[in-house]
């Protein structure tokens, strides 16, 4: 049996060969502009007619509005975002959901599908059955329906592609690494599907269970997942963590290229720094050549 022994010590920082200075990256106190014609947005403040950054992040400009998007922050939801969350508690006609945002999100009883997709008014009987539908600890996929004045999110699972999640694995990354796309549900050629939540939660599960997932989660398949699917899920999980470690955006193409680049290594070796770096270099090169 092979044993890998490593001595604890400072890791060598990998620096890409073709690295360009990011001119719009700022730290607290940095001067963004001295032009008084700009409007102050989130993450900025005025001092002696100068606009300064109050957080470490990337400067974003929208017309005359300047804001700084923090590199490390909790999720700030927007209407239409796809999120993955965990049920914290069951209350009066609502569930409290942890979505990695500053406040717990709310899923109302009227915002979920009833078993079979039945369309009718929610009754007292439905309220009594709430814990049967979703209980504490359950994972769900949902969409942000609205944002309350205090910043908390109102969710809904009215589409059958949302709802309770079955067998799979959850990976948490920074929300800033999830690239906004038209769809966040992807079936990969390796027989595994992935949901990229805008809140930084990534759900990986066998594609064979997609039909179960699209029933709103009211049908549960507890059959053991075969070995090939488990290995593919483990490999994909390590690839997602490798992309996050190297601060690369997560979307279907970047994940697929990283997965393909990792094929010459066993899944258990992907987290090793030298293996991870080699895989990411290959994936990054393909993305740059294709301009993705």
C-alpha positions as a Markdown table, in Angstrom:
| # | Residue | x | y | z |
|---|---|---|---|---|
| 1 | Unk | 0.0 | 0.0 | 0.0 |
| 2 | Unk | 1.5 | 3.4 | -1.1 |
| 3 | Unk | 1.8 | 6.0 | 1.6 |
| 4 | Unk | 2.1 | 9.7 | 0.8 |
| 5 | Unk | 4.0 | 11.6 | 3.5 |
| 6 | Unk | 4.4 | 15.4 | 3.4 |
| 7 | Unk | 6.3 | 17.7 | 5.7 |
| 8 | Unk | 4.3 | 20.7 | 7.0 |
| 9 | Unk | 5.7 | 23.9 | 5.7 |
| 10 | Unk | 5.0 | 27.0 | 3.7 |
| 11 | Unk | 3.6 | 26.2 | 0.3 |
| 12 | Unk | 5.1 | 27.7 | -2.8 |
| 13 | Unk | 2.7 | 30.2 | -4.3 |
| 14 | Unk | 2.1 | 29.4 | -7.9 |
| 15 | Unk | 2.2 | 32.4 | -10.2 |
| 16 | Unk | 0.9 | 32.0 | -13.8 |
| 17 | Unk | 3.4 | 32.7 | -16.5 |
| 18 | Unk | 1.2 | 35.2 | -18.3 |
| 19 | Unk | -0.2 | 37.2 | -15.4 |
| 20 | Unk | -1.5 | 40.7 | -16.0 |
| 21 | Unk | -2.0 | 43.3 | -13.3 |
| 22 | Unk | -5.6 | 43.8 | -12.3 |
| 23 | Unk | -6.0 | 47.5 | -12.3 |
| 24 | Unk | -9.5 | 47.5 | -10.9 |
| 25 | Unk | -8.6 | 45.5 | -7.8 |
| 26 | Unk | -8.7 | 47.7 | -4.7 |
| 27 | Unk | -8.2 | 47.4 | -1.0 |
| 28 | Unk | -9.8 | 49.5 | 1.8 |
| 29 | Unk | -8.6 | 53.1 | 1.6 |
| 30 | Unk | -7.5 | 53.0 | -2.0 |
| 31 | Unk | -8.5 | 56.0 | -4.2 |
| 32 | Unk | -10.8 | 54.9 | -7.0 |
| 33 | Unk | -11.2 | 58.3 | -8.6 |
| 34 | Unk | -10.9 | 62.0 | -7.9 |
| 35 | Unk | -13.6 | 62.9 | -10.5 |
| 36 | Unk | -16.6 | 64.4 | -8.7 |
| 37 | Unk | -18.9 | 63.4 | -11.5 |
| 38 | Unk | -19.3 | 59.8 | -10.3 |
| 39 | Unk | -22.0 | 58.5 | -8.0 |
| 40 | Unk | -21.0 | 56.6 | -4.8 |
| 41 | Unk | -22.2 | 53.0 | -4.7 |
| 42 | Unk | -21.8 | 50.0 | -2.3 |
| 43 | Unk | -18.3 | 49.5 | -0.9 |
| 44 | Unk | -17.2 | 53.1 | -1.4 |
| 45 | Unk | -17.1 | 56.4 | 0.6 |
| 46 | Unk | -16.2 | 60.0 | 0.0 |
| 47 | Unk | -13.2 | 61.8 | 1.6 |
| 48 | Unk | -12.0 | 65.2 | 0.5 |
| 49 | Unk | -13.7 | 65.0 | -2.9 |
| 50 | Unk | -12.1 | 61.6 | -3.5 |
| 51 | Unk | -14.0 | 58.3 | -3.9 |
| 52 | Unk | -12.3 | 55.6 | -1.8 |
| 53 | Unk | -12.9 | 51.9 | -1.4 |
| 54 | Unk | -14.2 | 50.6 | 1.9 |
| 55 | Unk | -13.8 | 46.9 | 1.2 |
| 56 | Unk | -11.3 | 44.8 | -0.7 |
| 57 | Unk | -12.7 | 43.8 | -4.1 |
| 58 | Unk | -13.2 | 44.6 | -7.7 |
| 59 | Unk | -14.4 | 48.0 | -9.0 |
| 60 | Unk | -17.5 | 47.9 | -11.1 |
| 61 | Unk | -18.8 | 50.8 | -13.1 |
| 62 | Unk | -22.4 | 51.2 | -14.4 |
| 63 | Unk | -22.6 | 54.5 | -16.3 |
| 64 | Unk | -21.8 | 57.1 | -13.5 |
| 65 | Unk | -22.3 | 54.7 | -10.6 |
| 66 | Unk | -19.2 | 53.2 | -9.0 |
| 67 | Unk | -19.3 | 50.3 | -6.5 |
| 68 | Unk | -16.8 | 47.7 | -5.2 |
| 69 | Unk | -17.8 | 44.1 | -5.3 |
| 70 | Unk | -16.2 | 42.4 | -2.2 |
| 71 | Unk | -14.0 | 39.4 | -2.9 |
| 72 | Unk | -15.1 | 37.6 | 0.2 |
| 73 | Unk | -18.6 | 38.2 | 1.4 |
| 74 | Unk | -21.9 | 36.6 | 2.1 |
| 75 | Unk | -24.4 | 36.1 | -0.7 |
| 76 | Unk | -26.4 | 39.1 | -1.8 |
| 77 | Unk | -29.4 | 37.7 | -3.6 |
| 78 | Unk | -31.1 | 39.1 | -6.7 |
| 79 | Unk | -34.5 | 38.2 | -8.2 |
| 80 | Unk | -34.3 | 35.2 | -10.5 |
| 81 | Unk | -31.2 | 33.7 | -8.9 |
| 82 | Unk | -31.0 | 29.9 | -8.6 |
| 83 | Unk | -30.0 | 29.0 | -5.0 |
| 84 | Unk | -29.5 | 25.8 | -3.0 |
| 85 | Unk | -30.4 | 25.9 | 0.7 |
| 86 | Unk | -31.0 | 23.8 | 3.8 |
| 87 | Unk | -34.2 | 23.9 | 5.8 |
| 88 | Unk | -33.5 | 25.3 | 9.3 |
| 89 | Unk | -37.0 | 25.3 | 10.8 |
| 90 | Unk | -40.7 | 24.9 | 10.0 |
| 91 | Unk | -42.9 | 27.7 | 11.1 |
| 92 | Unk | -46.4 | 29.0 | 10.5 |
| 93 | Unk | -47.0 | 28.5 | 6.7 |
| 94 | Unk | -43.3 | 29.1 | 6.0 |
| 95 | Unk | -39.9 | 27.4 | 6.2 |
| 96 | Unk | -36.7 | 29.2 | 7.2 |
| 97 | Unk | -33.8 | 28.3 | 4.8 |
| 98 | Unk | -30.1 | 28.8 | 5.1 |
| 99 | Unk | -28.7 | 30.1 | 1.8 |
| 100 | Unk | -25.4 | 31.6 | 2.9 |
| 101 | Unk | -26.9 | 35.1 | 2.9 |
| 102 | Unk | -26.7 | 37.6 | 5.7 |
| 103 | Unk | -30.2 | 36.7 | 6.9 |
| 104 | Unk | -32.2 | 33.4 | 6.7 |
| 105 | Unk | -34.3 | 33.1 | 3.6 |
| 106 | Unk | -38.1 | 32.4 | 3.7 |
| 107 | Unk | -40.0 | 29.8 | 1.7 |
| 108 | Unk | -43.7 | 30.3 | 2.0 |
| 109 | Unk | -46.2 | 27.4 | 1.9 |
| 110 | Unk | -47.9 | 29.1 | -1.0 |
| 111 | Unk | -44.6 | 29.2 | -2.9 |
| 112 | Unk | -44.1 | 25.5 | -3.2 |
| 113 | Unk | -45.6 | 22.9 | -5.5 |
| 114 | Unk | -48.0 | 20.4 | -4.0 |
| 115 | Unk | -47.4 | 16.7 | -4.6 |
| 116 | Unk | -48.3 | 15.9 | -8.3 |
| 117 | Unk | -48.1 | 19.6 | -9.2 |
| 118 | Unk | -51.7 | 20.2 | -8.1 |
| 119 | Unk | -52.8 | 23.8 | -8.4 |
| 120 | Unk | -55.2 | 24.9 | -5.6 |
| 121 | Unk | -55.3 | 27.1 | -2.5 |
| 122 | Unk | -53.3 | 25.9 | 0.5 |
| 123 | Unk | -55.6 | 24.6 | 3.3 |
| 124 | Unk | -55.1 | 24.0 | 7.0 |
| 125 | Unk | -54.5 | 20.3 | 6.1 |
| 126 | Unk | -51.5 | 21.4 | 3.9 |
| 127 | Unk | -50.2 | 23.4 | 6.8 |
| 128 | Unk | -50.3 | 20.4 | 9.1 |
| 129 | Unk | -48.4 | 18.4 | 6.4 |
| 130 | Unk | -45.6 | 20.9 | 6.0 |
| 131 | Unk | -43.1 | 18.8 | 7.8 |
| 132 | Unk | -44.0 | 15.9 | 5.5 |
| 133 | Unk | -43.2 | 18.0 | 2.5 |
| 134 | Unk | -39.9 | 19.5 | 3.9 |
| 135 | Unk | -38.4 | 19.0 | 7.3 |
| 136 | Unk | -35.3 | 20.3 | 9.1 |
| 137 | Unk | -32.1 | 19.4 | 7.4 |
| 138 | Unk | -33.5 | 18.8 | 3.9 |
| 139 | Unk | -31.7 | 20.4 | 1.0 |
| 140 | Unk | -33.7 | 22.2 | -1.7 |
| 141 | Unk | -33.1 | 24.0 | -4.9 |
| 142 | Unk | -35.1 | 27.2 | -5.4 |
| 143 | Unk | -35.4 | 30.5 | -7.1 |
| 144 | Unk | -35.3 | 34.0 | -5.5 |
| 145 | Unk | -38.8 | 35.4 | -5.9 |
| 146 | Unk | -38.2 | 38.8 | -4.2 |
| 147 | Unk | -35.9 | 40.6 | -1.8 |
| 148 | Unk | -37.3 | 42.1 | 1.4 |
| 149 | Unk | -36.4 | 45.6 | 2.6 |
| 150 | Unk | -34.0 | 44.1 | 5.3 |
| 151 | Unk | -32.2 | 42.1 | 2.6 |
| 152 | Unk | -33.7 | 38.7 | 3.4 |
| 153 | Unk | -34.8 | 36.6 | 0.4 |
| 154 | Unk | -38.2 | 35.2 | -0.5 |
| 155 | Unk | -37.9 | 31.9 | -2.4 |
| 156 | Unk | -40.2 | 29.8 | -4.5 |
| 157 | Unk | -40.1 | 26.3 | -5.9 |
| 158 | Unk | -43.1 | 26.5 | -8.2 |
| 159 | Unk | -41.3 | 24.9 | -11.1 |
| 160 | Unk | -40.9 | 21.1 | -10.9 |
| 161 | Unk | -37.2 | 21.4 | -11.6 |
| 162 | Unk | -36.9 | 23.0 | -8.1 |
| 163 | Unk | -37.7 | 21.3 | -4.8 |
| 164 | Unk | -36.2 | 18.8 | -2.4 |
| 165 | Unk | -32.8 | 17.3 | -3.5 |
| 166 | Unk | -32.2 | 13.6 | -3.3 |
| 167 | Unk | -28.9 | 11.7 | -3.3 |
| 168 | Unk | -25.8 | 13.6 | -4.1 |
| 169 | Unk | -23.0 | 15.7 | -2.6 |
| 170 | Unk | -22.9 | 19.4 | -1.7 |
| 171 | Unk | -19.9 | 21.6 | -2.3 |
| 172 | Unk | -19.6 | 25.2 | -0.9 |
| 173 | Unk | -17.5 | 27.8 | -2.7 |
| 174 | Unk | -17.4 | 31.6 | -2.7 |
| 175 | Unk | -20.6 | 33.1 | -4.4 |
| 176 | Unk | -18.3 | 35.4 | -6.4 |
| 177 | Unk | -16.9 | 32.4 | -8.3 |
| 178 | Unk | -20.3 | 31.3 | -9.7 |
| 179 | Unk | -20.6 | 32.7 | -13.2 |
| 180 | Unk | -24.1 | 34.0 | -14.0 |
| 181 | Unk | -25.5 | 32.1 | -17.0 |
| 182 | Unk | -28.9 | 31.6 | -18.6 |
| 183 | Unk | -29.2 | 28.1 | -17.0 |
| 184 | Unk | -27.5 | 26.8 | -13.9 |
| 185 | Unk | -28.7 | 23.1 | -14.3 |
| 186 | Unk | -26.2 | 21.1 | -16.4 |
| 187 | Unk | -26.1 | 17.4 | -17.5 |
| 188 | Unk | -22.4 | 16.5 | -18.1 |
| 189 | Unk | -21.3 | 13.8 | -20.5 |
| 190 | Unk | -19.7 | 11.8 | -17.6 |
| 191 | Unk | -23.2 | 10.8 | -16.4 |
| 192 | Unk | -23.3 | 13.3 | -13.6 |
| 193 | Unk | -25.5 | 16.4 | -13.3 |
| 194 | Unk | -24.6 | 19.6 | -11.4 |
| 195 | Unk | -26.6 | 22.6 | -10.1 |
| 196 | Unk | -24.6 | 25.8 | -9.7 |
| 197 | Unk | -26.3 | 27.9 | -7.0 |
| 198 | Unk | -25.7 | 31.6 | -7.3 |
| 199 | Unk | -25.2 | 31.5 | -3.5 |
| 200 | Unk | -22.0 | 29.4 | -3.8 |
| 201 | Unk | -23.7 | 26.1 | -3.0 |
| 202 | Unk | -23.0 | 23.4 | -5.7 |
| 203 | Unk | -25.0 | 20.2 | -5.9 |
| 204 | Unk | -23.6 | 17.2 | -7.7 |
| 205 | Unk | -25.8 | 14.1 | -8.3 |
| 206 | Unk | -26.2 | 11.2 | -10.8 |
| 207 | Unk | -27.9 | 12.1 | -14.0 |
| 208 | Unk | -30.1 | 9.0 | -13.6 |
| 209 | Unk | -31.8 | 10.7 | -10.7 |
| 210 | Unk | -32.8 | 13.8 | -12.8 |
| 211 | Unk | -36.3 | 12.4 | -13.4 |
| 212 | Unk | -36.8 | 12.1 | -9.6 |
| 213 | Unk | -35.4 | 15.6 | -9.0 |
| 214 | Unk | -37.9 | 17.0 | -11.5 |
| 215 | Unk | -40.9 | 15.8 | -9.5 |
| 216 | Unk | -40.3 | 18.5 | -6.9 |
| 217 | Unk | -38.6 | 16.0 | -4.6 |
| 218 | Unk | -41.8 | 14.2 | -3.6 |
| 219 | Unk | -40.5 | 11.0 | -5.0 |
| 220 | Unk | -37.3 | 9.7 | -3.3 |
| 221 | Unk | -35.0 | 7.1 | -4.7 |
| 222 | Unk | -32.9 | 5.6 | -2.0 |
| 223 | Unk | -31.3 | 2.9 | -4.1 |
| 224 | Unk | -27.5 | 2.7 | -3.7 |
| 225 | Unk | -25.6 | 4.7 | -6.3 |
| 226 | Unk | -23.4 | 2.5 | -8.4 |
| 227 | Unk | -19.6 | 2.7 | -8.1 |
| 228 | Unk | -19.0 | 4.4 | -11.4 |
| 229 | Unk | -21.4 | 7.2 | -10.6 |
| 230 | Unk | -19.8 | 7.6 | -7.1 |
| 231 | Unk | -16.3 | 7.9 | -8.6 |
| 232 | Unk | -17.5 | 10.4 | -11.2 |
| 233 | Unk | -19.2 | 12.5 | -8.4 |
| 234 | Unk | -16.0 | 12.4 | -6.3 |
| 235 | Unk | -13.9 | 13.4 | -9.2 |
| 236 | Unk | -16.2 | 16.3 | -10.2 |
| 237 | Unk | -16.3 | 17.4 | -6.5 |
| 238 | Unk | -12.5 | 17.6 | -6.4 |
| 239 | Unk | -12.5 | 19.5 | -9.8 |
| 240 | Unk | -14.9 | 22.1 | -8.4 |
| 241 | Unk | -12.7 | 22.6 | -5.3 |
| 242 | Unk | -9.6 | 22.9 | -7.5 |
| 243 | Unk | -11.2 | 25.6 | -9.6 |
| 244 | Unk | -12.3 | 27.4 | -6.5 |
| 245 | Unk | -8.8 | 27.1 | -4.9 |
| 246 | Unk | -7.3 | 28.8 | -8.0 |
| 247 | Unk | -10.1 | 31.5 | -8.0 |
| 248 | Unk | -11.4 | 30.5 | -11.5 |
| 249 | Unk | -15.1 | 31.1 | -12.4 |
| 250 | Unk | -17.3 | 28.1 | -12.2 |
| 251 | Unk | -19.6 | 27.4 | -15.2 |
| 252 | Unk | -20.4 | 24.3 | -17.3 |
| 253 | Unk | -17.4 | 24.6 | -19.7 |
| 254 | Unk | -14.7 | 25.3 | -17.1 |
| 255 | Unk | -15.9 | 22.4 | -15.0 |
| 256 | Unk | -16.1 | 20.0 | -18.0 |
| 257 | Unk | -12.6 | 21.0 | -19.2 |
| 258 | Unk | -11.2 | 20.5 | -15.7 |
| 259 | Unk | -12.9 | 17.1 | -15.4 |
| 260 | Unk | -11.4 | 16.0 | -18.7 |
| 261 | Unk | -7.9 | 17.3 | -17.7 |
| 262 | Unk | -8.1 | 15.2 | -14.5 |
| 263 | Unk | -8.7 | 11.9 | -16.3 |
| 264 | Unk | -5.0 | 10.9 | -16.2 |
| 265 | Unk | -5.0 | 11.1 | -12.4 |
| 266 | Unk | -6.9 | 9.1 | -9.8 |
| 267 | Unk | -9.6 | 11.2 | -8.2 |
| 268 | Unk | -8.0 | 10.9 | -4.8 |
| 269 | Unk | -4.8 | 12.6 | -6.1 |
| 270 | Unk | -6.5 | 15.7 | -7.5 |
| 271 | Unk | -6.4 | 17.7 | -4.2 |
| 272 | Unk | -2.5 | 17.4 | -4.2 |
| 273 | Unk | -1.1 | 20.9 | -4.9 |
| 274 | Unk | 1.1 | 19.8 | -7.8 |
| 275 | Unk | -1.6 | 17.7 | -9.4 |
| 276 | Unk | -4.2 | 20.4 | -8.9 |
| 277 | Unk | -1.9 | 23.0 | -10.5 |
| 278 | Unk | -1.2 | 20.9 | -13.6 |
| 279 | Unk | -4.9 | 20.2 | -14.1 |
| 280 | Unk | -6.0 | 23.8 | -13.8 |
| 281 | Unk | -3.2 | 24.9 | -16.2 |
| 282 | Unk | -4.5 | 22.6 | -18.8 |
| 283 | Unk | -8.1 | 23.7 | -18.3 |
| 284 | Unk | -7.2 | 27.4 | -18.2 |
| 285 | Unk | -5.2 | 27.0 | -21.5 |
| 286 | Unk | -8.2 | 25.5 | -23.3 |
| 287 | Unk | -10.5 | 28.3 | -22.0 |
| 288 | Unk | -8.1 | 31.0 | -23.1 |
| 289 | Unk | -7.6 | 29.5 | -26.6 |
| 290 | Unk | -11.3 | 29.3 | -27.1 |
| 291 | Unk | -11.9 | 32.7 | -25.6 |
| 292 | Unk | -14.5 | 31.3 | -23.2 |
